[in-house]
Amino acid sequence: MRMNLQIWSAVAVIVIGYLVAVLYQTHHLDQQTRHLDQRINDLRSEMNHRFEDLKEWIRAEFRRMDERIDHLAGRVEKVEARLERVEGRFDKLEARFEQPATKG
């Protein structure tokens, strides 16, 4: 009987050791899972923030380009008007040179 008690006590110590190890590992694994979930959530939040910043930057660049294009369109209109005036002057000069010279 004494031998049986010694064997069972040794088995009990081993089983209790395994149970404690399993409980500790489970707790540690839960902590690590929570920590990893928090890091992933933080990363997701940071990436969403960066994407929003990128969207705002792209919108601002498009607005700036639109303003620049409008400004350039106004300048092109002025240049076209000048070109029409110059072409009119050239037409007048060309008409003068085509007329026969009169001596008087």
C-alpha positions in Angstrom: 0.0 0.0 0.0 2.8 2.3 0.8 4.3 1.7 -2.7 0.9 2.5 -4.3 0.7 5.8 -2.3 4.2 6.8 -3.4 3.5 6.0 -7.1 0.1 7.9 -7.0 1.7 10.9 -5.2 4.4 11.0 -7.9 1.8 10.8 -10.6 -0.3 13.5 -8.9 2.7 15.8 -8.7 3.4 15.3 -12.4 -0.3 15.8 -13.3 -0.5 18.9 -11.2 2.7 20.2 -12.8 1.2 19.6 -16.3 -2.1 21.4 -15.3 -0.2 24.4 -13.9 1.9 24.5 -17.1 -1.2 24.3 -19.3 -2.9 27.0 -17.2 0.1 29.3 -17.4 0.6 28.7 -21.1 -3.1 29.4 -21.8 -3.0 32.6 -19.7 0.3 33.7 -21.4 -1.2 32.9 -24.8 -4.3 34.9 -24.1 -2.1 37.9 -23.1 -0.1 37.6 -26.2 -3.3 37.3 -28.3 -4.7 40.4 -26.7 -1.5 42.3 -27.2 -1.3 41.2 -30.9 -4.9 42.2 -31.4 -4.2 45.6 -29.9 -1.2 46.1 -32.2 -3.1 45.1 -35.3 -6.0 47.5 -34.3 -3.4 50.3 -33.8 -1.8 49.5 -37.1 -5.2 49.5 -38.9 -6.1 52.8 -37.3 -2.8 54.3 -38.3 -3.1 53.1 -41.9 -6.7 54.4 -42.1 -5.4 57.8 -40.9 -2.6 57.7 -43.4 -5.0 56.9 -46.2 -7.3 59.8 -45.2 -4.3 62.1 -45.2 -3.3 60.8 -48.7 -6.9 61.4 -49.9 -6.8 64.9 -48.6 -3.4 65.6 -50.2 -4.7 64.2 -53.6 -7.8 66.4 -53.4 -5.7 69.4 -52.6 -3.4 68.7 -55.5 -6.3 68.4 -57.9 -7.8 71.7 -56.6 -4.4 73.3 -57.1 -4.1 71.9 -60.6 -7.6 73.1 -61.5 -6.8 76.6 -60.3 -3.5 76.5 -62.3 -5.3 75.3 -65.4 -8.0 78.0 -65.0 -5.2 80.6 -64.7 -3.4 79.2 -67.8 -6.7 79.1 -69.7 -7.1 82.8 -69.1 -3.6 83.5 -70.3 -4.2 81.3 -73.4 -7.3 83.4 -74.2 -5.2 86.6 -73.9 -2.5 85.1 -76.2 -5.1 84.0 -78.7 -6.6 87.5 -78.7 -3.1 89.0 -79.3 -2.5 86.5 -82.1 -5.8 87.5 -83.8 -4.8 91.2 -83.6 -1.3 90.4 -85.1 -2.9 88.3 -87.8 -5.2 91.2 -88.6 -2.2 93.5 -88.9 -0.4 91.1 -91.1 -3.5 90.8 -93.4 -3.5 94.6 -93.7 0.2 94.8 -94.5 -0.2 92.0 -97.0 -3.1 93.8 -98.7 -1.0 97.0 -98.9 1.8 95.1 -100.6 -0.5 93.4 -103.0 -1.9 96.8 -104.2 -0.2 98.2 -107.2 2.0 101.1 -106.4 0.7 104.5 -107.7 3.1 107.1 -108.8 2.0 110.5 -108.1 
